[in-house]
Amino acid sequence: MLTGALGPVELVVYMRSLQGYYGSVTGKRISHKRVKDTQVFDIDDFVEILAANYPHWKAPIVTFIAHRGAGPFEILVSTLLSLRTKDEVTSRAAARLFEKARTPGQILSLDLEEIERLIYPVGFYPTKARRLHQVSRILIERHGGKVPDTLEGLLALPGVGRKTANLVLVEGFGKPAICVDTHVHRISNRIGYVDTRTPEQTEFALREKLPRRHWVRYNELLVAFGQVICRPVSPFCSRCPAAFMCPRRGVDRSR
């Protein structure tokens, strides 16, 4: 369970533990022949390369919280807090909040001013405090205090969009789902695997094309990859382990 802010030492220990989870070796770079421009992008090779290099990168905060034993409600709350907020801010805010409340009933026992104080300075913290009250009340009144484990049930909650709902399914329930945020949308198009204009279009394109065996970890890998290597502007192509197979669509400048 999340019992405090995530320190740098704890983060390193966690990332090292993922080596076994992904069956990879830290620092391993998978050797492949350079693909020709006419060849179909090999998503299996791409995912394998990211998984092998993942221990070098910072894990997305919600994934980190999930791997520390958090339940579906804590995952849902953490995801709502993380919207438009840096991971380190989300980490500290979630830790403070969960020291006081870990269930819908406990959230409702706190007044809005207390929740605001606990989650500050996450983005839009007054709105998020009200949202946590709303969601907690609905979960108690309609779901027996439990988080729905279906996409439809999650989308019916206020403030929960497709990205949040899919992430809760993956991290909170271990169900195969495709969570598409800005990193997943950008990188999936940059590597030429999809050709879409919006995250929602990317989600449905990936549902049709991405092998189901990759659904659960696809977001986790691409978010970490996108935060460290495949940046929105001037990505670090010179240090990218998958650069040899990437058409770099839409990339005008790289490092």
Number of C-alpha atoms within 10 A of each C-alpha: 14 22 12 15 16 16 11 9 8 11 14 15 10 17 19 16 12 18 18 12 10 16 11 19 16 17 11 14 16 14 10 11 7 11 14 11 10 6 8 10 17 12 16 12 15 17 16 19 21 23 25 20 22 26 24 16 18 18 23 18 21 26 21 20 23 22 16 13 13 20 20 22 20 26 26 25 24 26 21 20 28 22 15 11 16 13 18 16 18 26 25 19 24 29 21 20 23 20 12 15 18 18 20 24 15 12 23 18 13 14 12 19 11 14 24 21 15 21 24 20 15 24 17 15 18 17 12 22 23 16 20 22 20 17 22 24 17 19 20 16 11 11 13 11 16 16 27 22 18 14 16 11 13 21 17 14 18 12 16 19 14 19 19 25 27 26 27 34 25 25 25 25 17 14 16 17 24 27 27 27 20 15 22 23 25 24 22 21 19 19 21 16 20 19 15 17 11 13 19 16 15 24 24 14 16 20 14 10 12 18 11 14 10 16 18 20 19 20 24 25 22 27 23 21 25 20 16 15 20 23 16 14 11 13 20 16 19 12 11 19 19 21 16 15 19 20 17 18 14 11 13 9 11 13 11
